[in-house]
């Protein structure tokens, strides 16, 4: 998994990546003026159930 997160109150993007059970993340560069702040996850794997992943993540939203 790889991703970019927009964390409330932070001016820098937060980037992370994970392989198996190991994850690492850190603040990255500041968001550029006019750049759309977003949360983006990229899953890399075989036989992933996209619909199930989307539904499970929606249930995590606050």
GIJOPE-V297211 format. One record per residue. N is the residue number from 1. RES is the residue in three letters. SS is DSSP state (H for helix, E for strand, - for the rest). PHI is phi in radians with two decimals (none if undefined). NEAR is the number of other ideal C-beta (glycine too) atoms within 12 Angstrom. Layout:
n:N res:RES ss:SS phi:PHI near:NEAR
n:N res:RES ss:SS phi:PHI near:NEAR
This chain:
n:1 res:UNK ss:- phi:none near:24
n:2 res:UNK ss:E phi:-2.35 near:18
n:3 res:UNK ss:E phi:-2.98 near:24
n:4 res:UNK ss:E phi:-2.21 near:26
n:5 res:UNK ss:E phi:-2.11 near:24
n:6 res:UNK ss:- phi:-1.76 near:22
n:7 res:UNK ss:- phi:-1.70 near:21
n:8 res:UNK ss:- phi:-0.93 near:10
n:9 res:UNK ss:- phi:1.45 near:8
n:10 res:UNK ss:- phi:-1.87 near:16
n:11 res:UNK ss:- phi:-1.52 near:17
n:12 res:UNK ss:E phi:-1.74 near:20
n:13 res:UNK ss:E phi:-1.20 near:25
n:14 res:UNK ss:E phi:-1.98 near:26
n:15 res:UNK ss:E phi:-1.94 near:24
n:16 res:UNK ss:E phi:-2.59 near:23
n:17 res:UNK ss:E phi:-2.62 near:21
n:18 res:UNK ss:E phi:-2.54 near:18
n:19 res:UNK ss:E phi:-2.34 near:13
n:20 res:UNK ss:- phi:0.97 near:9
n:21 res:UNK ss:- phi:-1.79 near:7
n:22 res:UNK ss:E phi:-1.78 near:10
n:23 res:UNK ss:E phi:-2.26 near:14
n:24 res:UNK ss:E phi:-2.51 near:14
n:25 res:UNK ss:E phi:-2.67 near:19
n:26 res:UNK ss:E phi:-2.84 near:16
n:27 res:UNK ss:E phi:-1.10 near:17
n:28 res:UNK ss:E phi:-2.02 near:20
n:29 res:UNK ss:E phi:-1.26 near:14
n:30 res:UNK ss:E phi:-1.14 near:14
n:31 res:UNK ss:- phi:-1.11 near:20
n:32 res:UNK ss:- phi:-1.34 near:12
n:33 res:UNK ss:- phi:-1.05 near:8
n:34 res:UNK ss:- phi:1.47 near:6
n:35 res:UNK ss:- phi:-1.28 near:14
n:36 res:UNK ss:- phi:-1.24 near:12
n:37 res:UNK ss:- phi:-1.38 near:21
n:38 res:UNK ss:- phi:-2.63 near:14
n:39 res:UNK ss:- phi:-1.90 near:19
n:40 res:UNK ss:E phi:-2.38 near:18
n:41 res:UNK ss:E phi:-2.03 near:22
n:42 res:UNK ss:E phi:-2.14 near:16
n:43 res:UNK ss:- phi:-1.76 near:21
n:44 res:UNK ss:- phi:-2.09 near:13
n:45 res:UNK ss:- phi:3.08 near:14
n:46 res:UNK ss:- phi:-1.95 near:6
n:47 res:UNK ss:- phi:0.95 near:8
n:48 res:UNK ss:- phi:-1.39 near:15
n:49 res:UNK ss:- phi:-1.59 near:12
n:50 res:UNK ss:H phi:-1.02 near:13
n:51 res:UNK ss:H phi:-1.06 near:10
n:52 res:UNK ss:H phi:-1.15 near:13
n:53 res:UNK ss:H phi:-1.07 near:18
n:54 res:UNK ss:H phi:-1.06 near:15
n:55 res:UNK ss:H phi:-1.11 near:12
n:56 res:UNK ss:H phi:-1.11 near:15
n:57 res:UNK ss:H phi:-1.22 near:17
n:58 res:UNK ss:H phi:-1.04 near:11
n:59 res:UNK ss:- phi:-1.23 near:10
n:60 res:UNK ss:- phi:-1.52 near:11
n:61 res:UNK ss:- phi:-1.18 near:9
n:62 res:UNK ss:- phi:-1.77 near:5
